[in-house]
């Protein structure tokens, strides 16, 4: 599309898509667009049921479905001019976006393929901004109000891109230089991440879970922004730390490795299913300082018993996830403004409960993978209003001090830390750092 940056998704195969594969793409789209379950889970389930599909066909299916999700609103606007079934229209536009008419040559008649490719050359200035950016009206309006229309547009365009594959090196098992050398020796395009000293960015879409480094626990898949949150927490050897909303434990493992396996890291979560995903990762990591605990709520008695005893607490709160749209584009269509309001109350309750664990002089980090003020600064402000015993520190300055910040990436400024994909090349993350007053 003229005047916009195409969303480059390196996982699209070269050459044309076969007619039979297009049929499967449409079938998977029909299931995904019901928005009953996360898109990645729906696509995985569909592929498990279609074992005759080859590797190339599977790549076409997955990449096309996610390309549609990223630019669904734009494609729906343009698709009315294509004379074919509604879901196939969306698929054709996604394939034309990434391969042009040539990619559709075997799948549909040539005039239809050329028409799809031609529609993508529509002048973006003739389209309403939210349509051009493929954003729900409420999200575009909210971001425009908070950031201004031009910055909001830049952010939304960046979230329509395909995310890179980031890895974190487990310092108990390896170091970054050795891991880079091993990955490159296996034929992968691997480079150090520009910000995290533990990070590696890999080109393409390799299945690193099959690599020896992964099986040995030397690397984990983790976005660079997520790694930076662990750095911001600043856990030290021998301390007592909690990852209050641990989920599958990516940041828990990063914190444990940062502490070199000493002290204790509590991984709390209300979902046993999510914590179960931590178990094999923990076994590979070699860490012995992590204690995983499934709790009923933020007010669980097992949490209360640790009141005032922990050096550092990370609250990576449940959120809209809108900062991860590069990886989870379906969230753009599954979330509503009303969900964000409900999340604000939940986030504040969790933060207040987690704060009770922090000992005098200890550090509390509140974080989300959201880009909305209501989930971020507004939560911190509401917490601070009722908790005079905590002082807000300059999170941006703390992060700049923790790493060797590169000259070619704008350094964050201000008490709150906001990482954005079009600026920092990470997922969208927010963080605030609070310190409990000494006794």
KAKA-V228916 format. One record per run of one state. SS is the DSSP state (a for helix, b for strand, c for the rest). FROM is the first residue (numbers start at 1). TO is the last residue. If there is no record, write none. Layout:
BEGIN
SS:FROM:TO
SS:FROM:TO
END
This chain:
BEGIN
c:1:18
a:19:32
c:33:38
a:39:48
c:49:54
a:55:70
c:71:71
a:72:79
c:80:85
a:86:103
c:104:109
a:110:119
c:120:123
a:124:126
c:127:128
a:129:132
c:133:136
a:137:147
c:148:148
a:149:159
c:160:164
b:165:169
c:170:175
a:176:185
c:186:189
b:190:192
c:193:198
b:199:202
c:203:207
a:208:210
c:211:211
a:212:215
c:216:218
b:219:221
c:222:223
a:224:233
c:234:239
b:240:243
c:244:249
a:250:258
c:259:263
b:264:269
c:270:271
a:272:285
c:286:289
b:290:294
c:295:300
a:301:304
c:305:309
b:310:316
c:317:321
a:322:324
c:325:330
a:331:334
c:335:336
a:337:355
c:356:357
b:358:368
c:369:372
a:373:375
c:376:376
a:377:385
c:386:389
b:390:393
c:394:394
a:395:402
c:403:416
b:417:419
c:420:420
a:421:424
c:425:428
b:429:436
c:437:439
END
